[in-house]
Amino acid sequence: MMNYAADFARFCNLLHALRQQQMLLFHIFENNVVKF
């Protein structure tokens, strides 16, 4: 049970990191498009 909880927490942290990275890339892309 503890292992499942730890894996789930790790998975949630990974998803959160990926979502933050995706938002950052989207903002960079958006800023570049606005410049053009």
Biopython code that builds the backbone (N, CA, C, O; Angstrom):
import numpy as np
from Bio.PDB.StructureBuilder import StructureBuilder

atoms = [
    (1, "MET", "N", (0.848, -1.202, 0.000)),
    (1, "MET", "CA", (0.000, 0.000, 0.000)),
    (1, "MET", "C", (0.886, 1.255, 0.000)),
    (1, "MET", "O", (0.641, 2.201, -0.748)),
    (2, "MET", "N", (1.903, 1.243, 0.841)),
    (2, "MET", "CA", (2.804, 2.393, 0.900)),
    (2, "MET", "C", (3.517, 2.597, -0.440)),
    (2, "MET", "O", (3.731, 3.731, -0.869)),
    (3, "ASN", "N", (3.880, 1.497, -1.091)),
    (3, "ASN", "CA", (4.558, 1.612, -2.374)),
    (3, "ASN", "C", (3.641, 2.248, -3.410)),
    (3, "ASN", "O", (4.073, 3.088, -4.200)),
    (4, "TYR", "N", (2.392, 1.852, -3.406)),
    (4, "TYR", "CA", (1.451, 2.438, -4.369)),
    (4, "TYR", "C", (1.294, 3.940, -4.128)),
    (4, "TYR", "O", (1.236, 4.722, -5.077)),
    (5, "ALA", "N", (1.226, 4.339, -2.861)),
    (5, "ALA", "CA", (1.079, 5.755, -2.528)),
    (5, "ALA", "C", (2.314, 6.533, -2.975)),
    (5, "ALA", "O", (2.197, 7.639, -3.503)),
    (6, "ALA", "N", (3.482, 5.962, -2.766)),
    (6, "ALA", "CA", (4.722, 6.638, -3.156)),
    (6, "ALA", "C", (4.790, 6.751, -4.676)),
    (6, "ALA", "O", (5.163, 7.799, -5.202)),
    (7, "ASP", "N", (4.434, 5.682, -5.384)),
    (7, "ASP", "CA", (4.455, 5.718, -6.850)),
    (7, "ASP", "C", (3.450, 6.735, -7.376)),
    (7, "ASP", "O", (3.733, 7.452, -8.335)),
    (8, "PHE", "N", (2.283, 6.798, -6.753)),
    (8, "PHE", "CA", (1.253, 7.738, -7.194)),
    (8, "PHE", "C", (1.719, 9.177, -6.984)),
    (8, "PHE", "O", (1.515, 10.034, -7.845)),
    (9, "ALA", "N", (2.349, 9.439, -5.830)),
    (9, "ALA", "CA", (2.867, 10.784, -5.543)),
    (9, "ALA", "C", (3.951, 11.147, -6.547)),
    (9, "ALA", "O", (4.000, 12.279, -7.028)),
    (10, "ARG", "N", (4.824, 10.188, -6.868)),
    (10, "ARG", "CA", (5.897, 10.431, -7.829)),
    (10, "ARG", "C", (5.299, 10.714, -9.212)),
    (10, "ARG", "O", (5.768, 11.597, -9.930)),
    (11, "PHE", "N", (4.260, 9.956, -9.575)),
    (11, "PHE", "CA", (3.596, 10.139, -10.861)),
    (11, "PHE", "C", (2.941, 11.519, -10.933)),
    (11, "PHE", "O", (3.018, 12.190, -11.962)),
    (12, "CYS", "N", (2.297, 11.942, -9.843)),
    (12, "CYS", "CA", (1.656, 13.264, -9.815)),
    (12, "CYS", "C", (2.702, 14.364, -9.940)),
    (12, "CYS", "O", (2.477, 15.354, -10.637)),
    (13, "ASN", "N", (3.838, 14.202, -9.276)),
    (13, "ASN", "CA", (4.909, 15.193, -9.373)),
    (13, "ASN", "C", (5.437, 15.270, -10.797)),
    (13, "ASN", "O", (5.747, 16.354, -11.292)),
    (14, "LEU", "N", (5.541, 14.108, -11.461)),
    (14, "LEU", "CA", (6.020, 14.078, -12.839)),
    (14, "LEU", "C", (5.037, 14.798, -13.752)),
    (14, "LEU", "O", (5.445, 15.593, -14.599)),
    (15, "LEU", "N", (3.746, 14.527, -13.587)),
    (15, "LEU", "CA", (2.741, 15.190, -14.407)),
    (15, "LEU", "C", (2.763, 16.694, -14.183)),
    (15, "LEU", "O", (2.638, 17.468, -15.132)),
    (16, "HIS", "N", (2.924, 17.112, -12.925)),
    (16, "HIS", "CA", (2.954, 18.537, -12.605)),
    (16, "HIS", "C", (4.167, 19.202, -13.269)),
    (16, "HIS", "O", (4.058, 20.302, -13.811)),
    (17, "ALA", "N", (5.320, 18.528, -13.223)),
    (17, "ALA", "CA", (6.532, 19.075, -13.838)),
    (17, "ALA", "C", (6.353, 19.174, -15.354)),
    (17, "ALA", "O", (6.746, 20.168, -15.965)),
    (18, "LEU", "N", (5.760, 18.146, -15.957)),
    (18, "LEU", "CA", (5.539, 18.169, -17.407)),
    (18, "LEU", "C", (4.569, 19.272, -17.787)),
    (18, "LEU", "O", (4.757, 19.941, -18.803)),
    (19, "ARG", "N", (3.531, 19.468, -16.980)),
    (19, "ARG", "CA", (2.547, 20.499, -17.286)),
    (19, "ARG", "C", (3.185, 21.886, -17.168)),
    (19, "ARG", "O", (2.915, 22.763, -17.988)),
    (20, "GLN", "N", (4.027, 22.087, -16.155)),
    (20, "GLN", "CA", (4.719, 23.377, -16.008)),
    (20, "GLN", "C", (5.636, 23.620, -17.195)),
    (20, "GLN", "O", (5.705, 24.733, -17.716)),
    (21, "GLN", "N", (6.347, 22.571, -17.627)),
    (21, "GLN", "CA", (7.264, 22.714, -18.757)),
    (21, "GLN", "C", (6.482, 23.026, -20.026)),
    (21, "GLN", "O", (6.910, 23.846, -20.838)),
    (22, "GLN", "N", (5.331, 22.367, -20.197)),
    (22, "GLN", "CA", (4.515, 22.595, -21.379)),
    (22, "GLN", "C", (3.992, 24.031, -21.395)),
    (22, "GLN", "O", (3.979, 24.682, -22.439)),
    (23, "MET", "N", (3.562, 24.518, -20.230)),
    (23, "MET", "CA", (3.068, 25.898, -20.144)),
    (23, "MET", "C", (4.194, 26.873, -20.465)),
    (23, "MET", "O", (3.973, 27.869, -21.152)),
    (24, "LEU", "N", (5.398, 26.596, -19.974)),
    (24, "LEU", "CA", (6.542, 27.472, -20.235)),
    (24, "LEU", "C", (6.847, 27.514, -21.723)),
    (24, "LEU", "O", (7.053, 28.587, -22.290)),
    (25, "LEU", "N", (6.876, 26.336, -22.362)),
    (25, "LEU", "CA", (7.136, 26.286, -23.798)),
    (25, "LEU", "C", (6.040, 26.999, -24.572)),
    (25, "LEU", "O", (6.321, 27.676, -25.562)),
    (26, "PHE", "N", (4.795, 26.856, -24.134)),
    (26, "PHE", "CA", (3.680, 27.508, -24.806)),
    (26, "PHE", "C", (3.815, 29.027, -24.714)),
    (26, "PHE", "O", (3.561, 29.735, -25.688)),
    (27, "HIS", "N", (4.215, 29.529, -23.537)),
    (27, "HIS", "CA", (4.375, 30.978, -23.372)),
    (27, "HIS", "C", (5.512, 31.497, -24.247)),
    (27, "HIS", "O", (5.402, 32.574, -24.834)),
    (28, "ILE", "N", (6.605, 30.736, -24.338)),
    (28, "ILE", "CA", (7.727, 31.143, -25.196)),
    (28, "ILE", "C", (7.266, 31.169, -26.651)),
    (28, "ILE", "O", (7.563, 32.115, -27.381)),
    (29, "PHE", "N", (6.544, 30.134, -27.072)),
    (29, "PHE", "CA", (6.040, 30.063, -28.441)),
    (29, "PHE", "C", (5.076, 31.210, -28.714)),
    (29, "PHE", "O", (5.127, 31.831, -29.775)),
    (30, "GLU", "N", (4.200, 31.488, -27.758)),
    (30, "GLU", "CA", (3.219, 32.557, -27.903)),
    (30, "GLU", "C", (3.928, 33.915, -28.052)),
    (30, "GLU", "O", (3.555, 34.733, -28.893)),
    (31, "ASN", "N", (4.941, 34.134, -27.233)),
    (31, "ASN", "CA", (5.680, 35.392, -27.306)),
    (31, "ASN", "C", (6.390, 35.533, -28.648)),
    (31, "ASN", "O", (6.433, 36.624, -29.217)),
    (32, "ASN", "N", (6.946, 34.435, -29.157)),
    (32, "ASN", "CA", (7.631, 34.492, -30.451)),
    (32, "ASN", "C", (6.646, 34.765, -31.576)),
    (32, "ASN", "O", (6.969, 35.498, -32.511)),
    (33, "VAL", "N", (5.455, 34.192, -31.504)),
    (33, "VAL", "CA", (4.446, 34.403, -32.544)),
    (33, "VAL", "C", (3.978, 35.860, -32.522)),
    (33, "VAL", "O", (3.770, 36.467, -33.572)),
    (34, "VAL", "N", (3.816, 36.411, -31.323)),
    (34, "VAL", "CA", (3.367, 37.799, -31.209)),
    (34, "VAL", "C", (4.412, 38.745, -31.809)),
    (34, "VAL", "O", (4.058, 39.755, -32.417)),
    (35, "LYS", "N", (5.702, 38.418, -31.640)),
    (35, "LYS", "CA", (6.765, 39.259, -32.183)),
    (35, "LYS", "C", (6.673, 39.324, -33.709)),
    (35, "LYS", "O", (6.867, 40.386, -34.301)),
    (36, "PHE", "N", (6.383, 38.202, -34.335)),
    (36, "PHE", "CA", (6.267, 38.193, -35.792)),
    (36, "PHE", "C", (4.983, 38.906, -36.209)),
    (36, "PHE", "O", (4.694, 39.010, -37.401)),
]
sb = StructureBuilder()
sb.init_structure("model")
sb.init_model(0)
sb.init_chain("A")
sb.init_seg("    ")
for serial, (resi, resn, name, xyz) in enumerate(atoms, 1):
    if name == "N":
        sb.init_residue(resn, " ", resi, " ")
    sb.init_atom(name, np.array(xyz, "f"), 0.0, 1.0, " ", f" {name:<3s}", serial, name[0])
structure = sb.get_structure()
